[in-house]
Amino acid sequence: MTSLLEIRTKLLDGIRAERSSLVLADIGCGQSPEDGFTGYDYHSTTPGVIHADLYNAPWPFADNSVDYFRASHFLEHVPDWDYHFSEVYRSLRMGGYYEIISPYYLNNRWWQDPDHKQPILHERFSYLSHEWRKAVKMDHYGAVVNFEVVQWFELLNEDFREQGYSTEAIYWHKRHSFNIIDDLALILKKLPIAAESEAESESECDMDLEVANG
């Protein structure tokens, strides 16, 4: 199976094919920013990490300026899910990526930390898709964003992996049992919101009509 690092490398290589200078931000990085990324954190004392309040203040990024966000064991701490993803969406370039690694909600590692606020499970990320929210008639609330999941990764507990369960048993336990998935990781891609895409298409059609009539 392709690893998270391999997928990231492939995505960044694709961006570099279009432009040489990339903005890579490791948000909530703590004391250990990822190699090749600029770290942003409120409490970090590591040299080179930029002091930033990622909970309350507008983030220190211009609109459509970041190529790739990374957050390892940070998303579960944020107090406001909608604000967080609104700032991610605002800051990312169209087609940019957000890599997330967090402890899975059915694991003691999520529940043991009293500062964890956001349960991390697959279904929550459906609400970040504008098309999905619209299809289920839930597009009237939540963050005004549109992301698609590029890839999921599930880090299974080592003790569980060594038990030799069947594929069917593993699938059942992953969804119903505690301490089977240690971490959930995924990569999101920023997409245009449908209404914006439709408006752009209508504008292009109007221009074509003007040219034809002219």
N, C-alpha and C positions, 0 to 999 in steps of 0.2 A: 504493500500500500504506500502511496506517495505521502511523504511527511509534510507537516505544516511548513517547515523551513524550505522544502523543495517547492511547494506551491508559492510561497512568498517570493522566492528567488525568481521563479518563472514570471510572476506578475510584475515584479520590479524590472526585469529585463525587458518586458513588453513596453513599459512606460519609458525606459531609457532609449528605446528604439525611436521614440518620438521627440524626446528632448533630453539633454544631458544633465541638467540641474534638477534634482528632485528634493522635495520637502518631506522628510520622514520624521514623524513625531511619536515618541514613546510617552504616553500620558499616564500620570499616576505611577511613574517608574520607581518611586522609592529611592533606595541607595544604589540601584543597579540598572541603569539605562541599557537598552539593547545596543550591541555594537552596530555602528552605522546610523543610528537614530539620535536625534536630539531629545534629551529627557526633559519632561515638564512635571513638576511636583511641588506641592505646598510645603512639605516637611523635609525634603531631602537636603542633606548637607554635602552631597557629592559634588566636587568641582565640575563645572560645565552644565549641571542641571539647572534649567531655568525655573525660577520661583513663579508659580502660577496657582491661583485659586480656581480649580476646575469644578467646584461645587456651586458657586454663587455668582461670580463675576463673569462678564463676557470673556471668552477665551482669547488668548493673545495671538490669534490668527486672522488674517484678512479673509474675506469671503472667497471661496473657491481657490484656495491657495495651497492646500496640503494634498500630497499625492497618496500618502499611506499613514494611517494612524495604527498604533499598536497599544494594547492595554492588557497587561498581564496581572491578574488578581487585583483589579481595580474596579471594574464595573459593579461588582457585588457590593461595593462600599458607597456608591453614589446615592445621595438622598432623593434625587428627582430624575427618574428614568426619562421622561419626556424632554426635560431641559437638556440632559446629557446628549441625547440623540439629535436634538435640534441643533446643538452646537457642532456636533460631528458633521451633520449634513450641511450646515452652512459653511463650514471650514473646508470640507473636502472639495477637490476638483470634481467635475462630472466624470464619472467612471473611476473615481478614486476608491481606495479600499480601507476597511477597518478590521483589523485582526484582534480577536478577543480570546483570552484564556481566563477561565474562572472555575472555581470549585462548583461541582454539580450540586443541585439542591437536595438530592437524596443521598447526602453524604455527611458524616460527622464533621468533616472539614469545613462545610458551609455553616452548620449550626453552632459550632464551638466558638466562633468569633462573634462577640456581642456587637461589633460594629458592622456586621453584614446586614445590608438592608434590602438588596434586590435578589430574589430567588432566580437562579439561572437554570432554565430548562428550554428545551427545543421550541415548545409552542409559543413562548413569549415573543420570539423573534418574528413570528408571522405578522404581528401587529406593526412591524416596521415596513411592511410591503403595502404600498398604496393600493395596488390592484387587489390584494387579498382583503383589505379592510373594505374596499368598495364592493367586492363580490358578496361579502357577508353583511353588508349594510351597516358597517361600523366605521365609516370614514368621517364621521362627524366629531370625533374626539381623538385625543392623543396627539403626539408630535406630528407635524406636517412634514413628513419625510417619505422617501421611497428607497428601500434597499432590497437587494436580492442576496440570498446566501450562495456564495461561490462554492464553499466546501465546509463540511462538518468533520470534527475529529472528537473521538471519545477515548479518553485515557482510562482504561480499565484497571481496577485494583489488581496488583500483582498476585496476591493470594488467590483471588477468584480465577484469574486466568490460568493458574496452574491446576485447577480442578478437572479440566478436560470435559466441560459441559458441551452438549450439542449446540449447534447454531440456534435452534429454536429455543432452547433453555436459556441461552445467553441473552437473546432478544427479550424474553419475558422478564428475566431478572433485572436487566438494564432499566426497564420501565417501572418495575414494582418493588424492587428490593433496595435496601439501604447499603451503602458502601460498596457498590459494584462499579459505578463510574466515579473516579476521583475528580477528574477535571473535564469540562466541556470546552472545546475550542472551535472557533468558526471564523470565516472571513466573509465580511459583507462588502458589497459593491454599491456605490451610489448611482442611482438611476434618476432620470427626470421624472417629475410627478406628471401623471397622465394629463391633467388639465393644461399644464405648461406645454406638453408635447402637442396636444390638439390645437392649442392657440398658435404655436409655431407653424403647424401644418396649414392651418387656415390662412395665416399671414402669407405663406409661400404661395398658396393657391391664388390669393388675391393679387399678388405681384405677377403671377403668370397670366392672369386674366387681363391685367392692365397692359402687359407687354403685347398680348395677343390682340387686344382691342386697339392698341396704339398703332 
